[in-house]
Amino acid sequence: MTEAGPVRVVATAGHVDHGKSTLITALTGIDPDRLREERERGMTIDLGFAWFVLPGGADVGIVDVPGHQDFIRNMLAGVGSVDAVLLVVALDEGVMPQTREHLAILRILGVERGVVALTKRDLVDDEWAALARADVAATLADTPFGAAPLVEVSATSRRGLDDLSRALSDVLALAPPRRDIGRPRLPVDRAFTLAGFGTVVTGTLVEGTLALGDEVAIYPSGRRARIRGVQTHKRGLALARPGSRVALNLTGVDKDDLARGMVVAHPGALAPTSVIAARVSLLPAASGPLAHDEAVKVHLGTAEVMARVSLLEGTTLDPGATGWAQLRLAEPVAAAVGDRFVIRRPSPPETLGGGAIADISGERVRRRRDAVDALERRAAPTPESRLLATLDLPRGAEEAATRSGLSDTERDAAIAVLLSDGRAVRLGDALVGREGYEALATRLERGLAAAHRKAPLRAGLAREEMRSALGLPPKRFNGLVGELAREGRVVERGTALALPGHVVSLSPAQEAAWSRARAALGRDPLQPPSPAVLEADFGIDRELVAALAERGDLVRIGTEAVFLPEAVADFAEKVIVEMAAVGRVTVARARDLGGSSRKHVLPLLQFLDDQGVTRRSGDDRVLVVSAEQARERIATLTRRKEVAR
């Protein structure tokens, strides 16, 4: 069992009957036409696979695609994740319709590197070959393959095969290394059962490595499986690297649960979506404009799915034009930001254009300017800008990276930049852009202002009530409050939040009512009137009691007892002296010390328990702190709270 080095993948392209499969067989010794029908008809119908070693010793895998227009869907499933293309043009026919369509598809998919094989050289004379060569060069002039090497070959006589191998080697040597962002994906192009092994899937691995024993999920269903075996070019491997043609032997899943278009990835790595947004480009050669809400076929990776087009910048998109659109897919697909796709008109069949995915959130947008502006930001050229575009709401770093198509390294670097220059703010386990942060801050401030107007006698709004209104998890809400408190925009008052300028102020009538009630409370401080009596006789309702307690004019104990702070302090001092002298105090003794009744003494003793001054020991109370500490604690609890005024 070995670990594979870099393996390059090349796909064929070209018109039907131009000799793609015959050339691959001559190059590799492997017939890519694996279906009996293909051999009987002499025409490639589905994807075929072969491999060989380049002159420099590097392995190269070849995906042989059908050239007939009836099987363009199969061609599209094979050319999405390749390092280069081997464009095949027969010298006896020259450039044909499928040659041009395949070139258009390659451009849409971002394949810009390749070699042109001019096949069937043995069937034409030098003059005809020169004319055909010139025709091919002219066709390629305005494409990414304008400088691609043109190699004349004959598969039957083996003329030019060595030159073709060297040209492929030279082109692939210039190909950049495959991107490894630690999120491996294997778009499935084949699924079958192999005797003695079980379920096998094949595809071209992208964006990460897969290893023997890895647990994987099959998307979009999410069904779990485990990798029992890994092969590249029929060699068993311990680890497959991005860019390789890979066969995975899976356990825990049946062949009937798998199909072309599915994706193998690590569990939780992908979130299937039924709505994708992208800047769609229409081919200049398209037969007519693309209409809003038109039905199209979307080819994404190895998947093919019907969709409706929602144009965001008009009602039509003309040939050669580009515009933002959402594609509402008939069924979910597994995709990532940056994935390229092709759209085709189903009837009559025609390749229209395509693009690269800018958003996979699934959020429906309306046809308005701000939606387009948001998508423009998500397609920005720098990692920082793309990441920031996803932070309209607080999001975890992993989710933001997935939405913006960044690797872990790119994500971490972008986060550092955004935090340092203040364009993003960290809220607990999440990040949010400055605009999103200000939007949350404004909602919180407006909520507090409304609460202060509604209940001016309260010190503030309960934290949990405010958190629920914002819909934030506790960590993120606490992060938001912490930032706003540091900025002086919010103050924390116990379990409540308030605006800095909010003061609990009584009206003159309320102050007068409180003055009368206070006199009544002071006449017999340890046998005060109940809250019900205070309301009936003096107009001091429960809301006003809460406000008086908040500013320290009253001490509330439960819902049915109120005392003046000095009465509580005096009672506590007598009890502390008693316990310091004899070690404990009974309820009866506390009643005698306070000259009160059992009804009033019990809540006072419970108050001392609740504040950590005393605790119950049988029917008695004992100090749990020193007498001095007890006095300090009581002084703090009964001090008038000027800060809340």
N, C-alpha and C positions, 0 to 999 in steps of 0.2 A: 504494500500500500504506500503510495507516494503523495507528495504535495505538488500540484501542477504549477509550472511556471506560466508566464504570460502566453496566452494562446489567442491568435488573431482570427477573426471571422470575416469571410468575404461572401457576398451574395452575388448571384448572377442576375442579369437583367437583359432584356432584349425580346425581339419579336419571335413568335412561334416559328419553328422549323429553321431557325438560324444556327442550330447546332450546339445549344448550351449543354445539354446532357451528354452528348457525344464528346464534347471537348473536356468536360469534367472527368469522364471515364478515361480518356486518354491521359489526362494530367495525373490522376490519382490511382488509376487501376480499380476504382470503385464505381459501379453503375448506380447513380443516384435515383434512377427510376425503380422504385421498390414495389409498385403495384403491378399486378398482372395486366390490368387494363392499359397501363401506360406502355408496357412492353408490346402488347398486341397492337395498339394504335400508333406506336412510335411517337407519342406526344406526352410531355409532362403534364400531369393533372394536378398533383399535389406537391408539397415541398419534398425535396430529396436532400440527402446529406452525404458528404464525403470529406476526406481530409488527406493532406500529404505534407511532406517536409520541404520547406523552401531551401534554396541553395545555401543560405546562411545557417541552416540547421533549425530554424524556428518552425513550430507547428502552425498550420493554418487549417481552419475548418471552412468548408464551403457549403452554403445553403443554396441549392439549385431550385429556382422558382419557375413556375409555368409561364409561358409567354403568350398563351392564347387569351384573348379578352374575356372569354367566358369564365376564366379561372383567376381573374385579377384579385379576387378576395384572398386566394391562397398566396399569390405573389406578395400581397401587402403584409401577410402574416410572417413573411420571411425576411424582409429587408429593413426592419425597424431598428435593430440593435447590432449593426455591423460596423467594421472598421473601414471597409472599402467595398467597392462594387467592381465586378468583372462584367462590363457591358459587352455584349456579344452582338456583332452585326455581320451578317453573311455578305461576302463580297459580290455574290451573284445577284443579290436583290437590293442591297444598300439599305438606307434608312426607311423604316416602315412605320405604320401607325402605332403599333405597340412599342416600338423603339422610342417614339416621342412621348407616349404616355408614361412609360417607365422612367424616362428622364425627368418628366414633370413630378412624378411621385418621389423620386430620389431627392429632388430639390426641396420639396415640401418637408420631407423627413430629415433634412439636414445632412444627407450623405453627400460629401463634397470631394471624396478622394476615390480614385479608381484607375483601372486600366481598361483599354478598349481592345478586345480581341476581334480582329477581322478574319472571320472563319471562311472555310471552303475555298482557300487560296488555290487549291488544285483544280478547281472548276472554272477558273477565269484566266484570261491572258493578262499580260503586264499592263496593256493599255486600259482594259476594263478595270483592273485592280486599282490603277492610279485614279481613274474617274470616281470609283466608289469611295476610295480613301478621301478624296477631296470633298465629296458629298458629306461624309461623316464629319470631317473637320469643320465644315461650314455649319453643320447642325449643332456641333458642340461649342462653337465659338462663343455663344452668349450664355453658356451654362458653366457651372463650377468645374466641368470636365474639359474646359477649353484647352488646358495644357496637359491633359492626360496622355500617357504614351499610347500610341497605336501600334499594335503588333499583329502582323499577318501570320496566320497559322492555318494548318490543315491537320485535323484530328486523324484522318485516315493515313496520311503519309508521315505524320508526326513532325511536319515542318513547323518551325518556329516555337515549339513547345518550351524549349530551354530559354529562349528569349522572353517568352511570356512569364515563366517562373521567375526569372531575374527581375522583370519589370514589376511583378507583384511584390517581390521581396523589397525592392527599392521604395515603392509607394508605402508599404506597410511600415517600413523603418521610420518613416516620417510621421506616422500616426501617433497622436499623443497617448499616454497610458490611460487605461480605462479608469474612470472615476470610482473611487471606493469611499463611500460616505458611511459605511457601517450599517446600511439598510439594504441587504441583498434582496433582489427580486428576480424571479425566474418566470417570465411570461411563457406559458405552456403552448408549444406548437404541436406536440404529439402526446397522446396518452394511450398506453396499451398494457397488456399482460404478457409477461415473459415466463415461459415454463421454468419452474424451479426457482423463480425469483419473486413473482407476483407483480404488483403494480409498478409501472415505470412511466415517468414523464420526462420529456426532453424540452430544451429551450436554450436560449442564450442568456447567461447570467449577467446581471447588471447591478452596479452600485453597492456591491459588498460580496462577502465570501459565505459559502455554505459548507458545513463540515459533516462528516459521518457522525451520526448520533444526534444531530440537532433536531429539536422539536420545531415543526413548521405548521403554518396554517395555509389552507387553500382558499384564496379569495376569488369572488366576493362572498362565498358561503361562510368562511371562517372555520370550516371543518379542520380538525387537528390531525396531524400525522407525524411520523418520525422518519428521519433519513436512515435507511438500512444500508444503502450503498451509493457511491458516487463514482461516475465514470466520465471521462473525456476521451473521445476517440478509442473507445473500448478498453481503456486502461483504468484500473481501479485506483481511486484517489482517496486520501484522507481529507483533502480540502480542495474546493474548486474556487477559482479566483474570478473576479468580474471580467467579462469579455469572452469567457470560455463557452464553447458548446458543451452542455452538461446533460447527462442522463442521471436521474435520481430514482433509486429504488425506494419506494415509500411503503411503510407499514401503517396500519390503522385506517386505511382508506381504500376503497374499491375503485377499479377502473371506471365503473359506471358513474362514480361520483365526480369524475374529472372530464374536462373537455378543453379543446383549444380555446384560448381567450382567457382562461383562468390564470391566476398568478400564485406562485409559491413564494412565501416570505415568512419571516419570523412572526409569531403571534403578536398581535397588537401593533404591527409596523404599518399597516395600511388601514384606511377607513374608506370602504366602498362608497361611491357617490353616484347619484343619478343626474347630477347637474354639474357641468364644467363650463368655465368661462375662458375665453381666449380671444386673441386678435386673429381673426380669420382672413386669410388672403385667398382671393379667387384667381385662378389661372387666367392669363390673357386670352387663352384659346377656348375658354368655357363658352358653351353654345348660347348662354343667356344669363341674365342676372339671377342672383340668389334672392329669394323673397322671404320676408319675415314670416315665420311659422311654417316654412316649407319643410317637408319631410326629407331627410337625407340618411345615408348610411355613414356611420362613423367607424373608421378603422383605427384602433388604438392598440399599440403593441401587437399581440396576436388576436385581439378581440375584434368582433364586428357586431355593431348594434345599431338599430334604428334610432333616430332622434328627430326632434323638432328644433328648428333654429329660431332663437329670439334675437333679432338684430337690435342693438342698443343705440345705433346712431342713424337710423333711418328705416325706411320700409323695404329697401332693396340694396343689394351689394352688387355692383357691376363687375363684369370681367376685368381682371387686372387691378381691381381695387382691394383695399384692406379696411376692415372695420371690426369693432368689438362686438362679440356675440356670446350668448349663452346657448349651450346645447343641452336640451332636456332629453335625457336618454330613456329609452323604453325599458331598460333594465340596468341595475347597478353594475359598475365596472370598478376594478382596482387600478387606480392611476395615481400619479404624483405630479406636482408642479414641475413644469419643464418638459414633460412628455410631449412628443410630437404626434400628430394625428392627421389623417386624410379624410376628407369628406367626399362622397360620391352621390350622384343623383341615381336613384334606383331604376327609373324608367323614363326614357331609354338610358341604359347604363352609361355613366360618364364620370370621370374624375373632375371634380370642381375646384378643389384647393385644399386648404388645411391650415394648420398653425401649431403653436406650442401652448400647452395649458398654463394659464396664469392663476387660476383659482379652482380649488376642488372642495370648497367649504360646503357646497350644496345650497348656499343662501340665494334665494331668488332675488333678483334685482329688477327694478323698474327701468324703463327706457328713459333715463334722465342723465344729466351731465355729471352729477356727483357719483353715480355708479361707474361711469366711464373713468372718471378721475381716480377712483379707488383702484380700478383694474390697472390703470396706467402706472400707479405707484407700485402695484404688486409685480409689474413686469419691468421695474427699474433695473438699471445695469449693475448697481452695486449691491453686495449682500446686505449692507446696513439699510439701504432704502427698501429692499424687498422685505426684510424682517420687520422694519418699522411699519410697513403697510399692513401687516397682519395684526399689529398691536392696537387696533382700534378699541379692543376690549382687553381686559386682563387675561393673559394666556400663559400657560406653562411654557418653558423654553423648548421642550420637545415638540409640543403642538405647533408653536410658532415656526420652528424649523421645518416641520413637515409641510405646513401651509406655504412656506416661502421657498421650498426646494433646496435648503441649505444642508451641507454636511455638518457634523458635530463641531468640527474645527472652525468652519466658516461661521456657524451660529455663535460659538463662544467669543470669537473675535468681534463679531458684529455687536453682540450684547455689551461687551466692554466699551466699545466706541460710543454706543447710544447712551449708556449710563453716564459715561464721563462727560459727554457734552450736553447732557440734560434733555436729550430728545426722548428718553424713555425713563420710567420710574419703576423701581422694584416694589411690588406689593406682596409681601409674604412669599409664597411659592410661585409667584407670577410676575410678569412684566406688562406694562401698559405704556403706550406712546403718550407723549406730553398732552396731545389733544384729548385723548381718551381719559387721561388722568384729570384734566381740567373739567371734562364733562361730568365725571363722577363727583368731583369736588363741588361743582355747581349744584348738582342734584342733592347732595348731602346738605349743603348750606341752605338751599331753598327749603328742604324738608325741615331743618331745624328752625328756620324763620317762621314757617307755617305753624310748627308746634308751639313756638313761643307766643304767637298771636292767639292761638287757640287756648293755651293754658299758661298765661303769664305768671301764675303763682308757682309754677314748677321750675325747679332748677334747670331742667333740660329734658330731652327726649331719651327714653331708654335705649341703650346701645343696640339691643337685640331687635327692637322695633325698627330702628334705622337700618340695620343690616338687612333685615327682611325686605324692607322697601327697595333697597338697592340690588337685592338678589345676589349678594356676594357670599362666598364661603367665608367662614370665620377668619382663617389666616389672611386672606386678601383684604377683608374688611378691616381687620386690626392694622394691617400695613397701611391702608389708606388713612385711617384715623391717626396713626402715628406720624405719617408725613404731614398731614394737615395741622396736627398739634405743634410739630416742630416749626411749621411756617407761621404759627400764631393765628390760624384761621378757625380753629376749633379748640374748645377747652373741654377737658374730661373732669366730670364731677361725680366721682364714684362710679356707679353703673349708668350714669346719664351723660349725654353730650349736649353742649350748648355753644352758641356763638359767643365770642369773647365779650361782646357788648351787652349781652343779656343779663339783666339784674331782676331779681325777685323783689318787686316793690308793691306795697299795699296802698290802696286808695285811702284818702283821709277817713272815709267812713269805716273802712276795714281796720285802720289803725285805732280809731275810736272804740270800735267793738272789741278789739284785742285788749285795749287798756282796761275796759270794764271786766273782761273775762280774766285778765291777769290778776286783777285785784281779788276776784273770787277765788282763784287758784292759790293766792298768797295767804288767804285767811286761815286755811288749814292745809298746809302744803302736802302732807302725806296722806290726806284723805280728800283729794281733789274731786270736782265734779267730772262725770263721765263725758266722753265726746258727744253722746246724745243730748246731754243736758247743756253742754256748751253751745250746741247748735240751736236747741230750742229756746234757751234763755238769752243767748248773746249773739246769735247769728254767725257763730264760728263753725262753718261747715267743714267737712272732711278735707276738701281741697285747700281751704285756708289753714287747717291744722297741719297739713303736709308742708305748706309753704313756711309756716312758723317753725316747724321742726327743722326744715332745711336750713333756715338761717340761724337756728340755734336758740330760738325763744322758748321752744318746748322740747321735751323728750317724749317721743312716742314709744310705747312698749306694746307690741302687738297691735291690735285694732281697737281695743277697748280700754286703754289706760294712757293718760297723759299726765306729765308732771312738769313743774318748773325745773330748769336745770339745777338751780341752787338747792332745791328740795332733794333731788337725786344725789347731789354731791354731799349734802349733809347726812343723808341716810347712809350712804356708802362709807363715810368717814366713821360713823358710829359702829358700823358692822366690822370695818377693818380693825379698829381699836380693840373691839371685843375678841376677834379671832386672833389678833396678835398676842393678846393677853392669855386667853384660855385655849387657843388652838381651833376652836370651832364655834358655830352659832346655830341655835335651833330656830325654827320659824317663830315659836312662841317668844323666844328671847328677842329676836329681831323686831317683832311686833311691839314688845315693851320698850325697846330702845327708841323706836320711832314714834311711840305714842299713837300708833295707827291700828288698823284692823288687818285681819288675815287676808281679806279680799284685796287690799292694796299692797301688802307686804310681799305676797307671793309673786306678782309680776316684777317687783323691784329686785327680789332675789334672783328671779330668772334672768333679768337683765344683766346682773353681775356675772351669772354663769355664762351667758351668751357672749359677753365681752372678754372672757378669759381671765376674769379676776378671781372667781370662786368656782368650785365644783361641788356637786352633791356627794355626800358620804353617808349613805343610809338616808335618814330624815334630816341630817344636818348639812351645813355648808362649811367648807374649809378653804383657806387661801391656796391658790396655785402659783402665786408669785409673791415676792416679798411685799411687805406693807408699803415700802417706798414706791416700788414699781406699781402697785395697785393704785396709789394716790395719783401718780403721774398719768396713768391710763384714764382714771375717772376725770381728772382735770381736762384732758384732751377731749373726752367724750361730751363734756358739759360746757365746753367753751363756745361762746357765740361765734358763728361762722361769718365773719364780715365779708369773706371772699365771694360769697354767693349773693350778696345784696345788690 
